[in-house]
Amino acid sequence: MITAVAARLANNWTRCPVRGPNEADGRTPAAGTAFLVHQYPISISNQISIGSPGANVYREEGAIRLVLNVGRSKGAATASLWADELAALFRGRVFDGVRTYAPSSPAIDDRNDEGPYFTLSVTVPYEHDTLG
């Protein structure tokens, strides 16, 4: 599932570099350089069918959190525009077996006044089925 989201971003997002879980040694780019992080704060898996071995369907439901960090000098308008574009990229889509639904409105990080970034996040509910 993470690979599918990473591929969707790699193929469709050009505004700034993208970082996935456990990438880039945890270091941020040079101060003020925009970047996007995708995270997976919650997921729940359930068996949704019973059949012969290898034919059972397991459904993972969870959330993709897209954290957009834009240099403070770019202003809230740029960050909001980019967050809306990210939401549109995942709103009601099906790709590589992943189904995504209505994203949240951008959440503004309360610490935006403290550092070199203006940070917004968008949360996208998803489902992904696997056979087992």
BADO-62201 format. One record per atom (N, C-alpha, C): residue in one letter; atom name; x, z, y. Coordinates in nm, 4 decimals, decimal comma. Layout:
BEGIN
("A"; "CA"; (X; Z; Y))
...
//
This chain:
BEGIN
("M"; "N"; (0,0823; 0,0000; -0,1178))
("M"; "CA"; (0,0000; 0,0000; 0,0000))
("M"; "C"; (0,0875; 0,0000; 0,1253))
("I"; "N"; (0,1890; 0,0850; 0,1260))
("I"; "CA"; (0,2804; 0,0904; 0,2411))
("I"; "C"; (0,3487; -0,0442; 0,2609))
("T"; "N"; (0,3861; -0,1072; 0,1508))
("T"; "CA"; (0,4506; -0,2385; 0,1575))
("T"; "C"; (0,3572; -0,3420; 0,2194))
("A"; "N"; (0,2289; -0,3369; 0,1851))
("A"; "CA"; (0,1314; -0,4313; 0,2401))
("A"; "C"; (0,1166; -0,4125; 0,3910))
("V"; "N"; (0,1103; -0,2878; 0,4362))
("V"; "CA"; (0,0990; -0,2604; 0,5803))
("V"; "C"; (0,2257; -0,3059; 0,6528))
("A"; "N"; (0,3417; -0,2760; 0,5944))
("A"; "CA"; (0,4690; -0,3184; 0,6549))
("A"; "C"; (0,4754; -0,4703; 0,6671))
("A"; "N"; (0,4294; -0,5410; 0,5645))
("A"; "CA"; (0,4309; -0,6879; 0,5681))
("A"; "C"; (0,3346; -0,7407; 0,6747))
("R"; "N"; (0,2179; -0,6783; 0,6862))
("R"; "CA"; (0,1222; -0,7226; 0,7889))
("R"; "C"; (0,1810; -0,7059; 0,9285))
("L"; "N"; (0,2452; -0,5932; 0,9518))
("L"; "CA"; (0,3091; -0,5714; 1,0818))
("L"; "C"; (0,4247; -0,6692; 1,1032))
("A"; "N"; (0,5073; -0,6898; 1,0006))
("A"; "CA"; (0,6223; -0,7809; 1,0135))
("A"; "C"; (0,5772; -0,9231; 1,0466))
("N"; "N"; (0,4630; -0,9641; 0,9917))
("N"; "CA"; (0,4148; -1,1008; 1,0111))
("N"; "C"; (0,3298; -1,1195; 1,1371))
("N"; "N"; (0,2829; -1,0097; 1,1971))
("N"; "CA"; (0,1864; -1,0231; 1,3062))
("N"; "C"; (0,2170; -0,9429; 1,4317))
("W"; "N"; (0,3184; -0,8581; 1,4297))
("W"; "CA"; (0,3466; -0,7727; 1,5455))
("W"; "C"; (0,4842; -0,8054; 1,6005))
("T"; "N"; (0,4879; -0,8542; 1,7267))
("T"; "CA"; (0,6153; -0,8940; 1,7872))
("T"; "C"; (0,6464; -0,8191; 1,9160))
("R"; "N"; (0,5605; -0,7269; 1,9552))
("R"; "CA"; (0,5797; -0,6555; 2,0824))
("R"; "C"; (0,7039; -0,5670; 2,0833))
("C"; "N"; (0,7369; -0,5081; 1,9682))
("C"; "CA"; (0,8498; -0,4153; 1,9613))
("C"; "C"; (0,8892; -0,3959; 1,8150))
("P"; "N"; (1,0070; -0,3389; 1,7901))
("P"; "CA"; (1,0477; -0,3123; 1,6521))
("P"; "C"; (0,9516; -0,2142; 1,5838))
("V"; "N"; (0,9413; -0,2292; 1,4516))
("V"; "CA"; (0,8536; -0,1453; 1,3699))
("V"; "C"; (0,9378; -0,0631; 1,2745))
("R"; "N"; (0,9018; 0,0625; 1,2618))
("R"; "CA"; (0,9701; 0,1524; 1,1678))
("R"; "C"; (0,8680; 0,2095; 1,0720))
("G"; "N"; (0,9037; 0,2083; 0,9455))
("G"; "CA"; (0,8171; 0,2675; 0,8436))
("G"; "C"; (0,8651; 0,4062; 0,8080))
("P"; "N"; (0,8006; 0,4666; 0,7088))
("P"; "CA"; (0,8427; 0,5996; 0,6656))
("P"; "C"; (0,9881; 0,6016; 0,6195))
("N"; "N"; (1,0622; 0,6992; 0,6657))
("N"; "CA"; (1,2003; 0,7228; 0,6233))
("N"; "C"; (1,2940; 0,6062; 0,6549))
("E"; "N"; (1,2738; 0,5404; 0,7667))
("E"; "CA"; (1,3605; 0,4303; 0,8074))
("E"; "C"; (1,4437; 0,4681; 0,9295))
("A"; "N"; (1,5546; 0,4034; 0,9466))
("A"; "CA"; (1,6425; 0,4138; 1,0634))
("A"; "C"; (1,7001; 0,5535; 1,0819))
("D"; "N"; (1,7193; 0,6248; 0,9738))
("D"; "CA"; (1,7845; 0,7561; 0,9781))
("D"; "C"; (1,7175; 0,8527; 1,0755))
("G"; "N"; (1,5916; 0,8288; 1,1084))
("G"; "CA"; (1,5201; 0,9182; 1,1985))
("G"; "C"; (1,5602; 0,9067; 1,3445))
("R"; "N"; (1,6497; 0,8134; 1,3763))
("R"; "CA"; (1,6937; 0,7978; 1,5152))
("R"; "C"; (1,5989; 0,7076; 1,5927))
("T"; "N"; (1,5771; 0,7394; 1,7178))
("T"; "CA"; (1,4959; 0,6532; 1,8036))
("T"; "C"; (1,5875; 0,5514; 1,8710))
("P"; "N"; (1,5311; 0,4404; 1,9175))
("P"; "CA"; (1,6122; 0,3417; 1,9895))
("P"; "C"; (1,6631; 0,3997; 2,1210))
("A"; "N"; (1,7408; 0,3210; 2,1911))
("A"; "CA"; (1,7906; 0,3624; 2,3220))
("A"; "C"; (1,6737; 0,4063; 2,4096))
("A"; "N"; (1,6979; 0,5028; 2,4947))
("A"; "CA"; (1,5919; 0,5610; 2,5782))
("A"; "C"; (1,5076; 0,4534; 2,6453))
("G"; "N"; (1,3789; 0,4634; 2,6258))
("G"; "CA"; (1,2865; 0,3728; 2,6919))
("G"; "C"; (1,2571; 0,2441; 2,6179))
("T"; "N"; (1,3283; 0,2152; 2,5090))
("T"; "CA"; (1,3032; 0,0937; 2,4324))
("T"; "C"; (1,1825; 0,1177; 2,3425))
("A"; "N"; (1,0807; 0,0348; 2,3556))
("A"; "CA"; (0,9571; 0,0536; 2,2800))
("A"; "C"; (0,9804; 0,0384; 2,1300))
("F"; "N"; (0,9020; 0,1137; 2,0527))
("F"; "CA"; (0,9032; 0,0984; 1,9069))
("F"; "C"; (0,7725; 0,1510; 1,8501))
("L"; "N"; (0,7396; 0,1046; 1,7293))
("L"; "CA"; (0,6170; 0,1410; 1,6599))
("L"; "C"; (0,6535; 0,2048; 1,5262))
("V"; "N"; (0,5833; 0,3109; 1,4901))
("V"; "CA"; (0,6036; 0,3778; 1,3619))
("V"; "C"; (0,4716; 0,3766; 1,2866))
("H"; "N"; (0,4756; 0,3400; 1,1572))
("H"; "CA"; (0,3540; 0,3552; 1,0766))
("H"; "C"; (0,3725; 0,4728; 0,9821))
("Q"; "N"; (0,2674; 0,5561; 0,9761))
("Q"; "CA"; (0,2682; 0,6799; 0,8977))
("Q"; "C"; (0,1417; 0,6863; 0,8128))
("Y"; "N"; (0,1427; 0,7767; 0,7154))
("Y"; "CA"; (0,0308; 0,7903; 0,6219))
("Y"; "C"; (-0,0003; 0,9391; 0,6050))
("P"; "N"; (-0,0730; 0,9978; 0,7012))
("P"; "CA"; (-0,0907; 1,1427; 0,7029))
("P"; "C"; (-0,1855; 1,1973; 0,5965))
("I"; "N"; (-0,2713; 1,1113; 0,5412))
("I"; "CA"; (-0,3651; 1,1601; 0,4399))
("I"; "C"; (-0,4041; 1,0481; 0,3458))
("S"; "N"; (-0,4133; 1,0824; 0,2177))
("S"; "CA"; (-0,4683; 0,9903; 0,1190))
("S"; "C"; (-0,5235; 1,0713; 0,0028))
("I"; "N"; (-0,6307; 1,0200; -0,0541))
("I"; "CA"; (-0,6954; 1,0823; -0,1684))
("I"; "C"; (-0,7206; 0,9717; -0,2697))
("S"; "N"; (-0,6894; 0,9978; -0,3953))
("S"; "CA"; (-0,7132; 0,8994; -0,5005))
("S"; "C"; (-0,8179; 0,9508; -0,5975))
("N"; "N"; (-0,9052; 0,8596; -0,6396))
("N"; "CA"; (-1,0092; 0,8913; -0,7369))
("N"; "C"; (-1,0183; 0,7801; -0,8394))
("Q"; "N"; (-1,0507; 0,8164; -0,9611))
("Q"; "CA"; (-1,0790; 0,7181; -1,0639))
("Q"; "C"; (-1,2238; 0,6763; -1,0444))
("I"; "N"; (-1,2487; 0,5448; -1,0269))
("I"; "CA"; (-1,3854; 0,5018; -0,9988))
("I"; "C"; (-1,4475; 0,4233; -1,1135))
("S"; "N"; (-1,3740; 0,4030; -1,2234))
("S"; "CA"; (-1,4323; 0,3403; -1,3414))
("S"; "C"; (-1,3662; 0,3982; -1,4655))
("I"; "N"; (-1,4383; 0,3891; -1,5760))
("I"; "CA"; (-1,3841; 0,4346; -1,7035))
("I"; "C"; (-1,3928; 0,3168; -1,7994))
("G"; "N"; (-1,2818; 0,2853; -1,8581))
("G"; "CA"; (-1,2775; 0,1726; -1,9504))
("G"; "C"; (-1,1577; 0,1859; -2,0408))
("S"; "N"; (-1,1179; 0,0759; -2,0961))
("S"; "CA"; (-1,0021; 0,0773; -2,1844))
("S"; "C"; (-0,8754; 0,1001; -2,1035))
("P"; "N"; (-0,7709; 0,1510; -2,1680))
("P"; "CA"; (-0,6446; 0,1735; -2,0952))
("P"; "C"; (-0,5989; 0,0466; -2,0231))
("G"; "N"; (-0,5583; 0,0628; -1,9003))
("G"; "CA"; (-0,5129; -0,0495; -1,8189))
("G"; "C"; (-0,6237; -0,1184; -1,7424))
("A"; "N"; (-0,7505; -0,0824; -1,7732))
("A"; "CA"; (-0,8634; -0,1468; -1,7064))
("A"; "C"; (-0,9377; -0,0513; -1,6137))
("N"; "N"; (-0,8922; 0,0713; -1,6023))
("N"; "CA"; (-0,9555; 0,1670; -1,5113))
("N"; "C"; (-0,9170; 0,1346; -1,3675))
("V"; "N"; (-1,0124; 0,1542; -1,2778))
("V"; "CA"; (-0,9859; 0,1307; -1,1361))
("V"; "C"; (-0,9675; 0,2656; -1,0674))
("Y"; "N"; (-0,8580; 0,2758; -0,9946))
("Y"; "CA"; (-0,8286; 0,3951; -0,9153))
("Y"; "C"; (-0,8322; 0,3552; -0,7688))
("R"; "N"; (-0,9077; 0,4298; -0,6890))
("R"; "CA"; (-0,9221; 0,3982; -0,5469))
("R"; "C"; (-0,8511; 0,5039; -0,4627))
("E"; "N"; (-0,7599; 0,4560; -0,3795))
("E"; "CA"; (-0,6942; 0,5418; -0,2805))
("E"; "C"; (-0,7644; 0,5200; -0,1477))
("E"; "N"; (-0,8035; 0,6292; -0,0843))
("E"; "CA"; (-0,8640; 0,6244; 0,0486))
("E"; "C"; (-0,7787; 0,7116; 0,1395))
("G"; "N"; (-0,7547; 0,6645; 0,2603))
("G"; "CA"; (-0,6726; 0,7433; 0,3502))
("G"; "C"; (-0,6712; 0,6863; 0,4903))
("A"; "N"; (-0,5635; 0,7165; 0,5603))
("A"; "CA"; (-0,5497; 0,6735; 0,6991))
("A"; "C"; (-0,4087; 0,6219; 0,7244))
("I"; "N"; (-0,4021; 0,5137; 0,7966))
("I"; "CA"; (-0,2759; 0,4598; 0,8474))
("I"; "C"; (-0,2679; 0,5055; 0,9923))
("R"; "N"; (-0,1605; 0,5719; 1,0273))
("R"; "CA"; (-0,1429; 0,6157; 1,1668))
("R"; "C"; (-0,0357; 0,5279; 1,2287))
("L"; "N"; (-0,0715; 0,4580; 1,3343))
("L"; "CA"; (0,0199; 0,3696; 1,4067))
("L"; "C"; (0,0580; 0,4396; 1,5366))
("V"; "N"; (0,1845; 0,4782; 1,5480))
("V"; "CA"; (0,2316; 0,5542; 1,6640))
("V"; "C"; (0,3161; 0,4608; 1,7498))
("L"; "N"; (0,2640; 0,4304; 1,8663))
("L"; "CA"; (0,3280; 0,3381; 1,9588))
("L"; "C"; (0,4002; 0,4167; 2,0668))
("N"; "N"; (0,5287; 0,3913; 2,0814))
("N"; "CA"; (0,6129; 0,4584; 2,1814))
("N"; "C"; (0,6622; 0,3529; 2,2802))
("V"; "N"; (0,6160; 0,3626; 2,4038))
("V"; "CA"; (0,6507; 0,2659; 2,5076))
("V"; "C"; (0,7243; 0,3409; 2,6177))
("G"; "N"; (0,8283; 0,2807; 2,6725))
("G"; "CA"; (0,9026; 0,3441; 2,7805))
("G"; "C"; (0,8106; 0,3882; 2,8928))
("R"; "N"; (0,8345; 0,5064; 2,9449))
("R"; "CA"; (0,7479; 0,5610; 3,0501))
("R"; "C"; (0,7378; 0,4664; 3,1696))
("S"; "N"; (0,8402; 0,3921; 3,1975))
("S"; "CA"; (0,8375; 0,3021; 3,3129))
("S"; "C"; (0,7394; 0,1865; 3,2945))
("K"; "N"; (0,6963; 0,1605; 3,1713))
("K"; "CA"; (0,6007; 0,0518; 3,1459))
("K"; "C"; (0,4583; 0,0923; 3,1834))
("G"; "N"; (0,4332; 0,2215; 3,1902))
("G"; "CA"; (0,3019; 0,2701; 3,2321))
("G"; "C"; (0,1993; 0,2744; 3,1207))
("A"; "N"; (0,0936; 0,3479; 3,1477))
("A"; "CA"; (-0,0134; 0,3667; 3,0499))
("A"; "C"; (-0,0883; 0,2372; 3,0221))
("A"; "N"; (-0,0964; 0,1484; 3,1189))
("A"; "CA"; (-0,1713; 0,0240; 3,1004))
("A"; "C"; (-0,1108; -0,0616; 2,9900))
("T"; "N"; (0,0212; -0,0756; 2,9879))
("T"; "CA"; (0,0878; -0,1540; 2,8836))
("T"; "C"; (0,0670; -0,0904; 2,7474))
("A"; "N"; (0,0866; 0,0410; 2,7389))
("A"; "CA"; (0,0692; 0,1108; 2,6116))
("A"; "C"; (-0,0742; 0,0965; 2,5618))
("S"; "N"; (-0,1714; 0,1075; 2,6490))
("S"; "CA"; (-0,3114; 0,0943; 2,6099))
("S"; "C"; (-0,3429; -0,0464; 2,5610))
("L"; "N"; (-0,2913; -0,1459; 2,6300))
("L"; "CA"; (-0,3109; -0,2854; 2,5882))
("L"; "C"; (-0,2521; -0,3079; 2,4495))
("W"; "N"; (-0,1298; -0,2620; 2,4270))
("W"; "CA"; (-0,0654; -0,2793; 2,2970))
("W"; "C"; (-0,1401; -0,2040; 2,1875))
("A"; "N"; (-0,1895; -0,0845; 2,2180))
("A"; "CA"; (-0,2655; -0,0068; 2,1190))
("A"; "C"; (-0,3943; -0,0810; 2,0814))
("D"; "N"; (-0,4587; -0,1425; 2,1783))
("D"; "CA"; (-0,5786; -0,2217; 2,1494))
("D"; "C"; (-0,5447; -0,3414; 2,0605))
("E"; "N"; (-0,4308; -0,4041; 2,0848))
("E"; "CA"; (-0,3882; -0,5168; 2,0014))
("E"; "C"; (-0,3603; -0,4712; 1,8578))
("L"; "N"; (-0,2993; -0,3544; 1,8430))
("L"; "CA"; (-0,2748; -0,2992; 1,7087))
("L"; "C"; (-0,4061; -0,2711; 1,6377))
("A"; "N"; (-0,5008; -0,2111; 1,7083))
("A"; "CA"; (-0,6305; -0,1819; 1,6482))
("A"; "C"; (-0,6969; -0,3109; 1,5997))
("A"; "N"; (-0,6919; -0,4160; 1,6806))
("A"; "CA"; (-0,7516; -0,5447; 1,6428))
("A"; "C"; (-0,6842; -0,6049; 1,5194))
("L"; "N"; (-0,5554; -0,5818; 1,5053))
("L"; "CA"; (-0,4799; -0,6345; 1,3912))
("L"; "C"; (-0,5287; -0,5755; 1,2587))
("F"; "N"; (-0,5831; -0,4536; 1,2631))
("F"; "CA"; (-0,6268; -0,3851; 1,1418))
("F"; "C"; (-0,7783; -0,3642; 1,1331))
("R"; "N"; (-0,8522; -0,3977; 1,2344))
("R"; "CA"; (-0,9968; -0,3718; 1,2377))
("R"; "C"; (-1,0706; -0,4625; 1,1393))
("G"; "N"; (-1,1332; -0,4010; 1,0375))
("G"; "CA"; (-1,2162; -0,4756; 0,9429))
("G"; "C"; (-1,1425; -0,5870; 0,8712))
("R"; "N"; (-1,0256; -0,5590; 0,8194))
("R"; "CA"; (-0,9422; -0,6613; 0,7538))
("R"; "C"; (-0,9254; -0,6326; 0,6049))
("V"; "N"; (-0,8931; -0,7386; 0,5317))
("V"; "CA"; (-0,8537; -0,7275; 0,3912))
("V"; "C"; (-0,7239; -0,8045; 0,3774))
("F"; "N"; (-0,6190; -0,7376; 0,3269))
("F"; "CA"; (-0,4892; -0,8026; 0,3072))
("F"; "C"; (-0,4172; -0,7347; 0,1911))
("D"; "N"; (-0,3609; -0,8132; 0,1049))
("D"; "CA"; (-0,2833; -0,7630; -0,0097))
("D"; "C"; (-0,3541; -0,6494; -0,0829))
("G"; "N"; (-0,4859; -0,6602; -0,1005))
("G"; "CA"; (-0,5615; -0,5588; -0,1725))
("G"; "C"; (-0,5984; -0,4367; -0,0901))
("V"; "N"; (-0,5613; -0,4332; 0,0357))
("V"; "CA"; (-0,5938; -0,3210; 0,1246))
("V"; "C"; (-0,7146; -0,3600; 0,2099))
("R"; "N"; (-0,8116; -0,2703; 0,2188))
("R"; "CA"; (-0,9277; -0,2893; 0,3056))
("R"; "C"; (-0,9187; -0,1884; 0,4185))
("T"; "N"; (-0,9236; -0,2369; 0,5418))
("T"; "CA"; (-0,9171; -0,1466; 0,6568))
("T"; "C"; (-1,0490; -0,1532; 0,7334))
("Y"; "N"; (-1,0793; -0,0432; 0,8015))
("Y"; "CA"; (-1,2074; -0,0288; 0,8686))
("Y"; "C"; (-1,1867; -0,0042; 1,0181))
("A"; "N"; (-1,2844; 0,0536; 1,0849))
("A"; "CA"; (-1,2807; 0,0706; 1,2305))
("A"; "C"; (-1,1734; 0,1711; 1,2723))
("P"; "N"; (-1,0728; 0,1264; 1,3487))
("P"; "CA"; (-0,9688; 0,2173; 1,3984))
("P"; "C"; (-1,0240; 0,3138; 1,5036))
("S"; "N"; (-0,9528; 0,4236; 1,5197))
("S"; "CA"; (-0,9868; 0,5182; 1,6265))
("S"; "C"; (-0,9486; 0,4574; 1,7611))
("S"; "N"; (-1,0032; 0,5152; 1,8655))
("S"; "CA"; (-0,9535; 0,4821; 1,9988))
("S"; "C"; (-0,8143; 0,5410; 2,0115))
("P"; "N"; (-0,7308; 0,4859; 2,0992))
("P"; "CA"; (-0,5951; 0,5400; 2,1128))
("P"; "C"; (-0,5952; 0,6864; 2,1556))
("A"; "N"; (-0,5200; 0,7662; 2,0826))
("A"; "CA"; (-0,5016; 0,9071; 2,1184))
("A"; "C"; (-0,3729; 0,9191; 2,1988))
("I"; "N"; (-0,3792; 0,9913; 2,3085))
("I"; "CA"; (-0,2629; 1,0079; 2,3958))
("I"; "C"; (-0,1916; 1,1373; 2,3600))
("D"; "N"; (-0,0619; 1,1282; 2,3373))
("D"; "CA"; (0,0185; 1,2456; 2,3028))
("D"; "C"; (0,0252; 1,3394; 2,4233))
("D"; "N"; (-0,0031; 1,4678; 2,4006))
("D"; "CA"; (-0,0014; 1,5673; 2,5090))
("D"; "C"; (0,1371; 1,5886; 2,5681))
("R"; "N"; (0,2416; 1,5463; 2,4980))
("R"; "CA"; (0,3787; 1,5670; 2,5460))
("R"; "C"; (0,4322; 1,4489; 2,6259))
("N"; "N"; (0,3464; 1,3562; 2,6656))
("N"; "CA"; (0,3915; 1,2357; 2,7358))
("N"; "C"; (0,4672; 1,2639; 2,8646))
("D"; "N"; (0,4458; 1,3767; 2,9270))
("D"; "CA"; (0,5146; 1,4085; 3,0517))
("D"; "C"; (0,6565; 1,4594; 3,0290))
("E"; "N"; (0,6964; 1,4825; 2,9045))
("E"; "CA"; (0,8228; 1,5491; 2,8751))
("E"; "C"; (0,9394; 1,4581; 2,8395))
("G"; "N"; (0,9162; 1,3389; 2,7906))
("G"; "CA"; (1,0273; 1,2586; 2,7404))
("G"; "C"; (1,0308; 1,1191; 2,7977))
("P"; "N"; (1,1151; 1,0331; 2,7400))
("P"; "CA"; (1,1311; 0,8976; 2,7917))
("P"; "C"; (1,0221; 0,8006; 2,7455))
("Y"; "N"; (0,9277; 0,8474; 2,6604))
("Y"; "CA"; (0,8256; 0,7588; 2,6055))
("Y"; "C"; (0,6856; 0,8018; 2,6445))
("F"; "N"; (0,5990; 0,7025; 2,6587))
("F"; "CA"; (0,4557; 0,7243; 2,6669))
("F"; "C"; (0,4051; 0,6890; 2,5285))
("T"; "N"; (0,3442; 0,7840; 2,4584))
("T"; "CA"; (0,3082; 0,7665; 2,3183))
("T"; "C"; (0,1574; 0,7664; 2,2992))
("L"; "N"; (0,1110; 0,6644; 2,2272))
("L"; "CA"; (-0,0289; 0,6537; 2,1869))
("L"; "C"; (-0,0332; 0,6349; 2,0362))
("S"; "N"; (-0,1392; 0,6806; 1,9737))
("S"; "CA"; (-0,1540; 0,6550; 1,8307))
("S"; "C"; (-0,2950; 0,6055; 1,8009))
("V"; "N"; (-0,3020; 0,5194; 1,7016))
("V"; "CA"; (-0,4283; 0,4651; 1,6533))
("V"; "C"; (-0,4335; 0,4964; 1,5043))
("T"; "N"; (-0,5477; 0,5458; 1,4572))
("T"; "CA"; (-0,5633; 0,5784; 1,3160))
("T"; "C"; (-0,6634; 0,4822; 1,2537))
("V"; "N"; (-0,6226; 0,4231; 1,1400))
("V"; "CA"; (-0,7031; 0,3219; 1,0729))
("V"; "C"; (-0,7405; 0,3707; 0,9327))
("P"; "N"; (-0,8691; 0,3908; 0,9041))
("P"; "CA"; (-0,9087; 0,4267; 0,7676))
("P"; "C"; (-0,8876; 0,3067; 0,6746))
("Y"; "N"; (-0,8493; 0,3348; 0,5488))
("Y"; "CA"; (-0,8250; 0,2281; 0,4534))
("Y"; "C"; (-0,8702; 0,2665; 0,3133))
("E"; "N"; (-0,8837; 0,1654; 0,2285))
("E"; "CA"; (-0,9038; 0,1804; 0,0841))
("E"; "C"; (-0,8112; 0,0823; 0,0146))
("H"; "N"; (-0,7641; 0,1217; -0,1027))
("H"; "CA"; (-0,6790; 0,0342; -0,1829))
("H"; "C"; (-0,7050; 0,0666; -0,3286))
("D"; "N"; (-0,7383; -0,0349; -0,4082))
("D"; "CA"; (-0,7652; -0,0155; -0,5502))
("D"; "C"; (-0,6472; -0,0615; -0,6341))
("T"; "N"; (-0,6221; 0,0119; -0,7423))
("T"; "CA"; (-0,5210; -0,0283; -0,8394))
("T"; "C"; (-0,5803; -0,0129; -0,9796))
("L"; "N"; (-0,5278; -0,0892; -1,0724))
("L"; "CA"; (-0,5679; -0,0798; -1,2129))
("L"; "C"; (-0,4686; 0,0093; -1,2857))
("G"; "N"; (-0,5190; 0,0841; -1,3818))
("G"; "CA"; (-0,4287; 0,1692; -1,4585))
("G"; "C"; (-0,4855; 0,2076; -1,5916))
//
